[in-house]
Amino acid sequence: MTAQLDSVTQQIAAITQAGRKAQKALAGASRAEKDAALHAMAAAIDTNRDKILAANATDLERGKADNIAAALLDRLALTDDRIDGLVSALGELAALPDPIGNMVRGNNLPNGIRLQQVRVPLGVVGAIYEARPNVTVDIAGIGIKSGNAVILRGGSAAETTNGVTISILRGALQDQGLPADLIQGIDELGREGANALMTYRGGVDVLIPRGGPGLIRAVVENAAVPVIETGAGVGHVFVDASADPKKAVDIVFNSKTHRPSVCNAAETVLIHKDAQDTGVKVLTALQEAGVVLHVDPTAATWVADAVAATEEDWSTEWLDMVMSVKIVNDIDEALEHVETYTTGHTEVIVTENVSNADRYTAEVDAAVVMINASSRFTDGGQFGLGAEIGISTQKLHARGPMGLEELTSTKWILRGDGQIRH
């Protein structure tokens, strides 16, 4: 086993070194060259969509045979519409400003030295994710635009789709005169490859996990390389006593049912006890759509055919048509519940009370806090950032949707004329 792991680590070393060499070639590319590569990648995905869909059908068939969860199957599935979205996302990235070389701040020192802090690529970015073939294209595109090489571990569930997609993207880069090794996949190395990517120091400059709590925890706890944590989404919608009934129904319904298998879907609704009429409308709409409600004792008197909530339910990321329901006495209790159970992803308040809205945004500790809007808007594309590499729930370097600037670091450049320090 030790020899096998050593062998895999050697392969990871070679892959990361190839990525670093390729990244040097991209570092000097102009915006026009990078944008041309993105357009070529989009055209290649569009032209080869039948190959990608056929590969995806193979993965879906295997997934069904392996009885993987419905939420995972939904994330795994590609359709013509979803491929259209990937093509559009690459085009939108090309239209965005190039962050590389932008001056963050600068100054002329008294001794005549010109000082500038400018944006530079992180270098080689590793990503570990599961059952999300769309992420393969998103991360590849963001990597190219931000001047980074990417190494992708997309998991066994999507291995066929990812393999075909990466091959298509690499071909598009070569057609543009750029190194194919700017985009590499390591699915064929299995879990040993993922472990080696996490622990091989000097390989990737940063590793980004994107997936369920188990995957993220494994990376954060075991990695020996820098990690940006993209956390699970146990998010809440708090329906305040002053909430407009229609807004409350629409926002909770959309937050839960629009696409329940993703991290920005709401998992718990908190309803003020004085908003019972509105709350009943919200819960009825959810049940009519097929959402299974896990309710506290008070909510159980508001709706029938619900499941009694357990303590574990409040911290569960359902990723399915299931929602936890708690009735709270006031905003204080809502804030306390959120503080106890949030993963710091997205938190929503539905209210017409400006004071309560201001208090919620000030006191809730999350990457994104929303007033009277669906949690589904926590998305790089929706924020105008283009595609995203994930939603960071940590506080250092990046927080919230990770777009182009979040995949850059900075470098200080000093321009002198012979000055020496006395």
RABEL-V920424 format. One record per residue. N is the residue number from 1. RES is the residue in one small letter. SS is DSSP state (H for helix, E for strand, - for the rest). PHI is phi in whole degrees, 0 to 359 (none if undefined). BURIAL is # if it has 16 or more other ideal C-beta (glycine too) atoms within 10 Angstrom, else .. Layout:
# RABEL-V920424
n & res & ss & phi & burial
N & RES & SS & PHI & BURIAL
N & RES & SS & PHI & BURIAL
This chain:
# RABEL-V920424
n & res & ss & phi & burial
1 & m & - & none & .
2 & t & H & 299 & .
3 & a & H & 298 & .
4 & q & H & 296 & .
5 & l & H & 297 & .
6 & d & H & 301 & .
7 & s & H & 296 & .
8 & v & H & 295 & #
9 & t & H & 298 & #
10 & q & H & 297 & .
11 & q & H & 294 & #
12 & i & H & 297 & #
13 & a & H & 301 & .
14 & a & H & 294 & .
15 & i & H & 294 & #
16 & t & H & 293 & #
17 & q & H & 294 & .
18 & a & H & 296 & #
19 & g & H & 296 & #
20 & r & H & 294 & #
21 & k & H & 296 & .
22 & a & H & 295 & #
23 & q & H & 297 & #
24 & k & H & 298 & .
25 & a & H & 292 & .
26 & l & H & 282 & #
27 & a & H & 302 & .
28 & g & - & 266 & .
29 & a & - & 287 & #
30 & s & - & 281 & .
31 & r & H & 302 & .
32 & a & H & 301 & .
33 & e & H & 292 & .
34 & k & H & 293 & #
35 & d & H & 294 & #
36 & a & H & 297 & #
37 & a & H & 295 & #
38 & l & H & 296 & #
39 & h & H & 295 & #
40 & a & H & 294 & #
41 & m & H & 297 & #
42 & a & H & 297 & #
43 & a & H & 296 & .
44 & a & H & 293 & #
45 & i & H & 298 & #
46 & d & H & 297 & .
47 & t & H & 295 & .
48 & n & - & 258 & #
49 & r & H & 298 & #
50 & d & H & 297 & .
51 & k & H & 296 & .
52 & i & H & 293 & #
53 & l & H & 294 & #
54 & a & H & 295 & .
55 & a & H & 296 & #
56 & n & H & 294 & #
57 & a & H & 299 & .
58 & t & H & 297 & .
59 & d & H & 296 & #
60 & l & H & 296 & #
61 & e & H & 299 & .
62 & r & H & 294 & #
63 & g & H & 298 & #
64 & k & H & 296 & .
65 & a & H & 295 & .
66 & d & - & 272 & .
67 & n & - & 56 & .
68 & i & - & 287 & .
69 & a & - & 299 & .
70 & a & H & 301 & .
71 & a & H & 296 & #
72 & l & H & 294 & #
73 & l & H & 299 & #
74 & d & H & 296 & .
75 & r & H & 293 & #
76 & l & H & 287 & #
77 & a & - & 287 & #
78 & l & - & 249 & #
79 & t & - & 229 & .
80 & d & H & 302 & .
81 & d & H & 297 & .
82 & r & H & 291 & .
83 & i & H & 292 & #
84 & d & H & 304 & .
85 & g & H & 296 & #
86 & l & H & 294 & #
87 & v & H & 298 & #
88 & s & H & 297 & .
89 & a & H & 299 & #
90 & l & H & 295 & #
91 & g & H & 295 & #
92 & e & H & 293 & #
93 & l & H & 298 & #
94 & a & H & 298 & #
95 & a & H & 281 & .
96 & l & - & 280 & #
97 & p & - & 299 & .
98 & d & - & 278 & #
99 & p & - & 284 & #
100 & i & - & 290 & #
101 & g & - & 90 & .
102 & n & - & 295 & .
103 & m & E & 276 & .
104 & v & E & 281 & .
105 & r & E & 200 & .
106 & g & E & 198 & .
107 & n & E & 195 & .
108 & n & E & 261 & .
109 & l & - & 286 & .
110 & p & - & 303 & .
111 & n & - & 276 & .
112 & g & - & 96 & .
113 & i & - & 288 & .
114 & r & E & 266 & .
115 & l & E & 245 & .
116 & q & E & 223 & #
117 & q & E & 249 & .
118 & v & E & 237 & #
119 & r & E & 280 & #
120 & v & E & 225 & #
121 & p & E & 295 & #
122 & l & - & 292 & #
123 & g & - & 125 & #
124 & v & E & 246 & #
125 & v & E & 252 & #
126 & g & E & 261 & #
127 & a & E & 224 & #
128 & i & E & 241 & #
129 & y & E & 213 & #
130 & e & - & 216 & #
131 & a & - & 55 & #
132 & r & - & 227 & #
133 & p & H & 296 & #
134 & n & H & 295 & #
135 & v & H & 295 & #
136 & t & H & 304 & #
137 & v & H & 288 & #
138 & d & H & 302 & #
139 & i & H & 291 & #
140 & a & H & 300 & #
141 & g & H & 294 & #
142 & i & H & 297 & #
143 & g & H & 300 & #
144 & i & H & 297 & #
145 & k & H & 297 & #
146 & s & - & 268 & #
147 & g & - & 81 & #
148 & n & - & 252 & #
149 & a & E & 271 & #
150 & v & E & 233 & #
151 & i & E & 237 & #
152 & l & E & 244 & #
153 & r & E & 240 & #
154 & g & - & 264 & #
155 & g & - & 89 & #
156 & s & H & 292 & #
157 & a & H & 299 & #
158 & a & H & 247 & #
159 & e & H & 301 & #
160 & t & H & 293 & #
161 & t & H & 298 & #
162 & n & H & 296 & #
163 & g & H & 299 & #
164 & v & H & 294 & #
165 & t & H & 296 & #
166 & i & H & 298 & #
167 & s & H & 300 & #
168 & i & H & 295 & #
169 & l & H & 293 & #
170 & r & H & 297 & #
171 & g & H & 297 & .
172 & a & H & 296 & #
173 & l & H & 297 & #
174 & q & H & 298 & .
175 & d & H & 297 & .
176 & q & - & 265 & #
177 & g & - & 80 & .
178 & l & - & 253 & #
179 & p & - & 294 & #
180 & a & H & 297 & #
181 & d & H & 286 & #
182 & l & H & 295 & #
183 & i & E & 232 & #
184 & q & E & 227 & #
185 & g & E & 245 & #
186 & i & - & 233 & #
187 & d & H & 303 & #
188 & e & H & 294 & .
189 & l & H & 273 & #
190 & g & H & 65 & .
191 & r & H & 295 & .
192 & e & H & 299 & #
193 & g & H & 294 & #
194 & a & H & 298 & #
195 & n & H & 297 & #
196 & a & H & 293 & #
197 & l & H & 298 & #
198 & m & H & 291 & #
199 & t & H & 251 & .
200 & y & - & 276 & #
201 & r & - & 289 & .
202 & g & - & 93 & .
203 & g & - & 272 & #
204 & v & - & 278 & #
205 & d & - & 280 & #
206 & v & E & 206 & #
207 & l & E & 238 & #
208 & i & E & 239 & #
209 & p & E & 273 & #
210 & r & E & 219 & #
211 & g & - & 168 & #
212 & g & - & 285 & #
213 & p & H & 303 & .
214 & g & H & 297 & .
215 & l & H & 296 & #
216 & i & H & 297 & #
217 & r & H & 298 & .
218 & a & H & 298 & #
219 & v & H & 291 & #
220 & v & H & 298 & #
221 & e & H & 281 & .
222 & n & H & 252 & .
223 & a & - & 291 & #
224 & a & - & 251 & .
225 & v & - & 242 & #
226 & p & - & 300 & .
227 & v & E & 233 & #
228 & i & E & 254 & #
229 & e & E & 277 & #
230 & t & - & 255 & #
231 & g & - & 279 & #
232 & a & - & 294 & #
233 & g & - & 248 & #
234 & v & - & 268 & #
235 & g & E & 252 & #
236 & h & E & 238 & #
237 & v & E & 244 & #
238 & f & E & 261 & #
239 & v & E & 267 & #
240 & d & - & 286 & #
241 & a & - & 300 & #
242 & s & - & 270 & #
243 & a & - & 300 & #
244 & d & - & 292 & #
245 & p & H & 304 & #
246 & k & H & 294 & .
247 & k & H & 300 & #
248 & a & H & 298 & #
249 & v & H & 298 & #
250 & d & H & 296 & #
251 & i & H & 290 & #
252 & v & H & 296 & #
253 & f & H & 299 & #
254 & n & H & 292 & #
255 & s & H & 299 & #
256 & k & H & 269 & #
257 & t & H & 258 & #
258 & h & - & 301 & .
259 & r & - & 203 & .
260 & p & - & 293 & #
261 & s & - & 271 & #
262 & v & - & 250 & #
263 & c & - & 287 & #
264 & n & - & 264 & #
265 & a & - & 282 & #
266 & a & E & 288 & #
267 & e & E & 248 & #
268 & t & E & 224 & #
269 & v & E & 247 & #
270 & l & E & 255 & #
271 & i & E & 235 & #
272 & h & E & 296 & #
273 & k & H & 299 & .
274 & d & H & 275 & .
275 & a & H & 251 & #
276 & q & H & 299 & #
277 & d & H & 301 & .
278 & t & H & 296 & #
279 & g & H & 299 & #
280 & v & H & 297 & .
281 & k & H & 297 & #
282 & v & H & 299 & #
283 & l & H & 292 & #
284 & t & H & 296 & .
285 & a & H & 299 & #
286 & l & H & 296 & #
287 & q & H & 297 & #
288 & e & H & 295 & .
289 & a & - & 274 & .
290 & g & - & 97 & .
291 & v & - & 282 & #
292 & v & E & 274 & .
293 & l & E & 262 & #
294 & h & E & 255 & #
295 & v & E & 245 & #
296 & d & - & 280 & #
297 & p & H & 302 & .
298 & t & H & 290 & #
299 & a & H & 298 & #
300 & a & H & 296 & #
301 & t & - & 274 & .
302 & w & - & 268 & #
303 & v & - & 223 & #
304 & a & - & 261 & .
305 & d & - & 57 & .
306 & a & - & 245 & #
307 & v & E & 257 & .
308 & a & E & 291 & .
309 & a & - & 288 & #
310 & t & - & 252 & .
311 & e & H & 302 & .
312 & e & H & 297 & .
313 & d & H & 300 & #
314 & w & H & 294 & #
315 & s & H & 251 & #
316 & t & - & 268 & #
317 & e & - & 271 & #
318 & w & - & 293 & #
319 & l & - & 53 & #
320 & d & - & 200 & #
321 & m & - & 281 & #
322 & v & E & 222 & #
323 & m & E & 214 & #
324 & s & E & 273 & #
325 & v & E & 227 & #
326 & k & E & 226 & #
327 & i & E & 264 & #
328 & v & E & 245 & #
329 & n & - & 283 & .
330 & d & - & 195 & .
331 & i & H & 294 & #
332 & d & H & 299 & .
333 & e & H & 293 & #
334 & a & H & 298 & #
335 & l & H & 297 & #
336 & e & H & 296 & .
337 & h & H & 295 & #
338 & v & H & 299 & #
339 & e & H & 300 & .
340 & t & H & 288 & .
341 & y & H & 243 & #
342 & t & - & 293 & #
343 & t & - & 262 & #
344 & g & - & 79 & #
345 & h & - & 269 & #
346 & t & E & 222 & #
347 & e & E & 230 & #
348 & v & E & 233 & #
349 & i & E & 237 & #
350 & v & E & 251 & #
351 & t & - & 201 & #
352 & e & - & 250 & .
353 & n & - & 263 & .
354 & v & H & 299 & .
355 & s & H & 298 & .
356 & n & H & 293 & #
357 & a & H & 297 & #
358 & d & H & 297 & .
359 & r & H & 294 & #
360 & y & H & 298 & #
361 & t & H & 293 & .
362 & a & H & 284 & .
363 & e & H & 263 & .
364 & v & - & 281 & #
365 & d & - & 262 & .
366 & a & - & 212 & #
367 & a & - & 296 & #
368 & v & E & 224 & #
369 & v & E & 237 & #
370 & m & E & 241 & #
371 & i & E & 245 & .
372 & n & - & 56 & #
373 & a & - & 208 & #
374 & s & - & 291 & #
375 & s & H & 297 & #
376 & r & H & 293 & #
377 & f & H & 279 & #
378 & t & - & 285 & #
379 & d & - & 196 & #
380 & g & - & 302 & #
381 & g & - & 296 & #
382 & q & - & 293 & .
383 & f & - & 278 & .
384 & g & - & 81 & .
385 & l & - & 267 & #
386 & g & - & 82 & #
387 & a & - & 295 & #
388 & e & - & 233 & #
389 & i & - & 266 & #
390 & g & - & 156 & #
391 & i & E & 250 & #
392 & s & E & 283 & #
393 & t & - & 253 & #
394 & q & - & 267 & .
395 & k & - & 245 & .
396 & l & - & 264 & .
397 & h & - & 73 & .
398 & a & - & 218 & #
399 & r & - & 214 & #
400 & g & E & 88 & #
401 & p & E & 302 & #
402 & m & - & 263 & #
403 & g & - & 260 & #
404 & l & - & 295 & #
405 & e & H & 297 & .
406 & e & H & 289 & #
407 & l & H & 259 & #
408 & t & E & 239 & #
409 & s & E & 242 & .
410 & t & E & 229 & .
411 & k & E & 224 & .
412 & w & E & 271 & .
413 & i & E & 239 & .
414 & l & E & 247 & .
415 & r & E & 243 & .
416 & g & - & 245 & .
417 & d & - & 217 & .
418 & g & - & 96 & .
419 & q & - & 296 & .
420 & i & - & 232 & .
421 & r & - & 270 & .
422 & h & - & 256 & .
